[in-house]
Amino acid sequence: MTLDAVGLEVMGHAFASIAEEMGLVLIHSSVSPNIRERRDCSAALFDAEGTMVAQAAHIPVHLGAMPESVAAVRALDPQPGDVFILNDPYAGGSHLPDITLIGAIEVEGAVGGYGVVRAHHSDVGGVQAGSMPSGAREIFAEGVILPAVRLTPEVERLLLANVRTPDARRADLAAQRAAVERGADGVRALVKRYGWATVRDAARDLVVYAERRAREALRRIAATGLAATDSLEGDGVDHADLAITVRVDIRDGAFHADFTGTAPAARGNVNCPLAVARSAVLFVVRTLLPADVPTNGGVERAVRVTAPEGCLVNARHPSAVAAGNVETSQRIADTVFLALARGGVAVPAQGQGTMNNVTFGGTDVSGREGRAWTYYETIGGGQGASPTAPGPSGVHVGMSNTRNTPIEVLELEYPLRVRGYALRWGSGGAGKWAGGDGVIREFEALVPMEASILAERRRHAPQGAAGGGHGAPGRTILNGTPLPSKVGTLLEPGDVLRIETPGGGGWGTPG
């Protein structure tokens, strides 16, 4: 059965609404501010063959890597109703704090599809509170590793025995299970209303439609041999720049990004598996498509990503990857956009190009000695200006799509005081259209604690486009002393950590 245009639109919205409901259940049921307030989580629906049918409007770096998670589960012969858990970056995950739950949806006694939710947990063990250590040299230092396994009480007990905040992790996992169940209920409700054959065929038709629309759009911007190189500012162990090089070819309705020439895997944790690199390229491609093209596995079929095995963006086990998911993914997107801009494709100037990851943790909250706590957030910055408008200020850009943590929530739940939170006026690049401004956020420690900062664009500013000025680079400052891009440190009561995030590049020559 092939649906007409109206039927396809109706079913497309139906699938998307199920994914959105899954996300809302997770957000409203979680106890951790990182999920509940910042919404550092994502949800999607897949068909029985492992193709994404619909996703919620969540986080690009989560969503783009999900197909590999489902593939890892399908290899285990899932039975209807099974729920699996994983976080292994080399077996379908992204980085260890992103724990993924995958439910095999039972439809008429068989697996009819998969509901997937991924959430960033603020601690999964490892050498440093928050599981985002700046100097990790292998993945084992970053936390407990879970390949795809059925989520049983025994597996959950094993995980909780290896984290600093088991009560919070237990509650957030329960929220993820509830979200997976909501997805299964939504699919079965559609089947009850329309019949399984109609629902199954609609999912297939939507994927085919998205692929056709994506290829049509890419044919209109055909270009070959577009190349660019950008750099990461060290890896937390060594401070030398690490090159990311890409060649983009768009021909016959297909987008190919080849990362030959990229630096070898680093000693620190800025490495990423190819699934994360693919997520970044998919994000760029999605920005080139009309807004009404469904975001599903059909778009992915028009995209190919290659990279030498063992390089920075196609790392091998046991390379550390915590920062690769958050920082290297941003730089990959920046580099692909830069290649397109040099080829005359109308794309925005570079945005802040970093998530400004800040992690705190310790074992004392308001005098309750011995109670472990962890806190994680990313901080927004300036987006690059486009050919038709200035860049927005103070937003989470690129591979992130989260919110901020409200000051009231942060100060209520953690031994931190926010001394200042404001836009960083004038940090956006000048141009016909100015780049967006970054953010200033100051934290004061109220008790002794660990801190880890994983950031970028402290040495190299976001570039403007078409003659526009560069955005201001960011700064990380502890008690008045500048710190490197990636650093772990101990804070004492009264210490003040100031984060100044980069501004976006301007577009066009200033008038």
Sequence and secondary structure as in RCSB ss.txt:
>XXXX:A:sequence
MTLDAVGLEVMGHAFASIAEEMGLVLIHSSVSPNIRERRDCSAALFDAEGTMVAQAAHIPVHLGAMPESVAAVRA
LDPQPGDVFILNDPYAGGSHLPDITLIGAIEVEGAVGGYGVVRAHHSDVGGVQAGSMPSGAREIFAEGVILPAVR
LTPEVERLLLANVRTPDARRADLAAQRAAVERGADGVRALVKRYGWATVRDAARDLVVYAERRAREALRRIAATG
LAATDSLEGDGVDHADLAITVRVDIRDGAFHADFTGTAPAARGNVNCPLAVARSAVLFVVRTLLPADVPTNGGVE
RAVRVTAPEGCLVNARHPSAVAAGNVETSQRIADTVFLALARGGVAVPAQGQGTMNNVTFGGTDVSGREGRAWTY
YETIGGGQGASPTAPGPSGVHVGMSNTRNTPIEVLELEYPLRVRGYALRWGSGGAGKWAGGDGVIREFEALVPME
ASILAERRRHAPQGAAGGGHGAPGRTILNGTPLPSKVGTLLEPGDVLRIETPGGGGWGTPG
>XXXX:A:secstr
    HHHHHHHHHHHHHHHHHHHHHHHHH  SHHHHTS  EEEEEEETTS EEEE S  HHHHTTHHHHHHHHHT
T   TT EEEE  GGGT SSTTEEEEEEEEEETTEEEEEEEEEEE S   SSSTTS  TT  SGGGG     SEE
  HHHHHHHHTTSS HHHHHHHHHHHHHHHHHHHHHHHHHHHHH HHHHHHHHHHHHHHHHHHHHHHHHTT EEE
EEEEEEE   SS  S EEEEEEEEEETTEEEEE TT  B  SSS    HHHHHHHHHHHHHHHS TTS  SHHHH
TTEEEE  TTBTTS  TT   HHIIIIIHHHHHHHHHHHHHHTT            EEEEEEEEETTEEEEEEEE
EE   B     SSS   SSB  TT       HHHHHHHSSEEEEEEEEETT S  SSB    EEEEEEEESS EE
EEEE   SSS    BTT       EEEETTEE  SEEEEEE TT EEEEE      BS   
